[in-house]
Amino acid sequence: MLKKTVASLALATSLLSFGACRDPQIIAIPAAADVVRPGQMTVTGTATLEVSPDCADLTMTISADGARPGLATAAVQAKQQEMVAALMKLGIEAADLKLSHLTLNPIYASNPDGWSQLKVATYRAEITVTATTRRFDQIGPIMDAGAQAGASAMSSQFRRSDLAELKKQVRDMALTAAKDKAAQTAKALGIELGRVVTVAEAPNGQMWDSAYFPRVSNEVARSAAPGLAIGGVLQPLTLDITIGFELPKSA
């Protein structure tokens, strides 16, 4: 019985030793350089649309003083009504008149040396009104009406009201240009285009990020060409679109 037990233990030990000494299984993983990847072709299409302003925003600030906040506010609102009435007589629609903001600030009294004291002498209320016109020949009369109503500050900015639609048009133009370039290149090289794998766009110029035309271009235009219409020179609305196409593995 003892011999059988010893023999069994020896056999088990032999089997375990055989299993432990077996060569490990090796799984080969191909390196990234060994993986055959399809090629790519990248093309860029550029589109530019020259844009001119079609409307102007005229900003006018009126102010009034009063011994109390309520009196100052009432006085400036009376000036506002006078200004709005004058602007509407010029044909400005109510929808094109906007009240930007109303501010009220204390005005402190000054001592004989000119330094302000911590004593309120009066209150000053200010209202900023923005009038929009699509007729540039109205800019002068609008500003004159603002001056007659007591406007203390006036400024103008020119913009394009349908800029969002123009951006879509430029994007379509840039996409078409990129696809045409890719098709022409592929035909010349005798290859076939695969699926689109990357698309990126890069806008250029100030007009893409701002609805208003740059003031400096207006000044340059007037100094270079005195007879040029108010609103300044045409501004480019430019967009670059880059498209990456997958190519056949044999290309």
KEKE-840430 format. One record per residue (C-alpha): residue in one letter; x, y, z. Coordinates in steps of 0.2 Angstrom, whole numbers. Example, Ala and Ser with C-alpha at 12.3 -4.5 7.8 and 13.67 -1.06 7.14 Angstrom:
KEKE-840430
aa,xx,yy,zz
a,62,-22,39
s,68,-5,36
***
This chain:
KEKE-840430
aa,xx,yy,zz
m,0,0,0
l,14,12,4
k,23,8,-12
k,7,12,-22
t,5,29,-13
v,23,34,-16
a,21,29,-34
s,6,39,-36
l,14,55,-29
a,29,52,-40
l,18,52,-55
a,8,67,-50
t,24,77,-47
s,31,71,-64
l,15,78,-72
l,16,94,-63
s,34,96,-68
f,30,93,-86
g,16,106,-86
a,27,119,-79
c,41,116,-91
r,31,118,-107
d,36,132,-118
p,24,147,-116
q,12,151,-130
i,17,167,-140
i,4,178,-148
a,12,188,-162
i,5,206,-163
p,10,215,-179
a,18,232,-177
a,9,248,-182
a,21,250,-197
d,16,232,-203
v,-3,237,-204
v,-7,242,-222
r,-17,258,-222
p,-26,266,-236
g,-19,282,-242
q,-27,300,-240
m,-28,315,-251
t,-31,332,-244
v,-38,347,-254
t,-43,364,-249
g,-56,375,-257
t,-57,393,-255
a,-71,405,-258
t,-73,424,-257
l,-88,435,-258
e,-86,454,-258
v,-99,461,-246
s,-105,479,-245
p,-116,486,-230
d,-134,487,-233
c,-139,496,-217
a,-132,508,-203
d,-135,509,-185
l,-134,526,-178
t,-132,527,-159
m,-137,543,-150
t,-136,547,-131
i,-147,560,-123
s,-146,566,-105
a,-155,577,-92
d,-151,583,-74
g,-163,584,-60
a,-163,587,-41
r,-170,570,-38
p,-169,554,-48
g,-187,554,-53
l,-185,572,-60
a,-170,567,-70
t,-178,552,-77
a,-194,561,-82
a,-184,574,-91
v,-173,562,-101
q,-189,552,-106
a,-197,568,-112
k,-181,571,-123
q,-182,553,-129
q,-200,555,-135
e,-196,571,-144
m,-181,562,-153
v,-192,547,-157
a,-206,558,-164
a,-193,568,-175
l,-185,551,-181
m,-202,544,-186
k,-206,560,-196
l,-191,555,-206
g,-198,538,-210
i,-189,528,-197
e,-200,513,-192
a,-204,509,-174
a,-196,492,-176
d,-179,501,-181
l,-179,511,-165
k,-171,503,-150
l,-168,509,-132
s,-151,502,-128
h,-150,507,-109
l,-155,520,-96
t,-142,525,-83
l,-144,536,-68
n,-129,543,-59
p,-127,556,-45
i,-117,572,-49
y,-107,577,-33
a,-104,595,-29
s,-87,603,-30
n,-78,613,-17
p,-69,630,-21
d,-53,620,-25
g,-62,610,-38
w,-62,594,-29
s,-78,584,-28
q,-86,583,-11
l,-97,568,-4
k,-112,579,-7
v,-125,576,-21
a,-128,591,-31
t,-140,584,-44
y,-144,567,-53
r,-140,564,-72
a,-150,552,-82
e,-145,546,-99
i,-154,536,-112
t,-145,528,-128
v,-156,526,-143
t,-151,516,-158
a,-159,520,-175
t,-157,508,-190
t,-159,514,-208
r,-156,506,-225
r,-155,523,-233
f,-138,530,-231
d,-144,547,-237
q,-154,548,-221
i,-139,548,-210
g,-137,566,-210
p,-155,570,-206
i,-156,557,-192
m,-141,565,-183
d,-148,582,-186
a,-164,576,-177
g,-154,569,-163
a,-144,585,-161
q,-160,595,-160
a,-167,583,-147
g,-151,587,-136
a,-140,572,-140
s,-124,573,-131
a,-115,559,-141
m,-118,551,-158
s,-109,537,-168
s,-113,526,-183
q,-109,508,-188
f,-112,500,-204
r,-117,481,-206
r,-124,468,-217
s,-141,462,-211
d,-141,445,-221
l,-123,441,-216
a,-129,423,-209
e,-136,419,-226
l,-120,426,-235
k,-109,414,-224
k,-119,399,-230
q,-117,404,-248
v,-98,406,-246
r,-97,389,-237
d,-107,381,-252
m,-94,389,-264
a,-79,383,-254
l,-86,365,-253
t,-89,365,-272
a,-72,372,-275
a,-64,358,-264
k,-74,344,-272
d,-70,350,-289
k,-51,351,-285
a,-52,334,-278
a,-61,326,-293
q,-49,335,-305
t,-33,329,-296
a,-40,311,-295
k,-44,311,-313
a,-26,317,-318
l,-18,304,-307
g,-29,290,-312
i,-35,286,-295
e,-52,284,-287
l,-58,294,-272
g,-64,285,-257
r,-75,291,-242
v,-72,308,-234
v,-62,306,-218
t,-59,324,-212
v,-67,341,-215
a,-61,357,-208
e,-64,375,-211
a,-54,391,-208
p,-63,408,-210
n,-52,423,-215
g,-55,442,-213
q,-64,452,-200
m,-81,451,-208
w,-83,433,-203
d,-82,436,-184
s,-90,453,-184
a,-107,460,-191
y,-100,477,-192
f,-88,484,-206
p,-71,490,-199
r,-71,508,-196
v,-53,510,-203
s,-58,504,-220
n,-72,517,-221
e,-59,531,-217
v,-46,525,-230
a,-60,524,-243
r,-66,542,-240
s,-48,548,-240
a,-43,539,-256
a,-59,542,-266
p,-69,557,-259
g,-84,553,-270
l,-86,536,-263
a,-103,532,-255
i,-104,532,-236
g,-102,514,-229
g,-84,511,-235
v,-76,499,-247
l,-81,481,-251
q,-76,469,-238
p,-71,451,-242
l,-80,437,-234
t,-68,422,-236
l,-68,404,-230
d,-56,390,-233
i,-63,372,-232
t,-50,357,-231
i,-57,340,-235
g,-47,323,-233
f,-52,309,-245
e,-47,290,-242
l,-38,282,-257
p,-38,264,-262
k,-24,254,-254
s,-15,252,-271
a,-14,270,-274
***
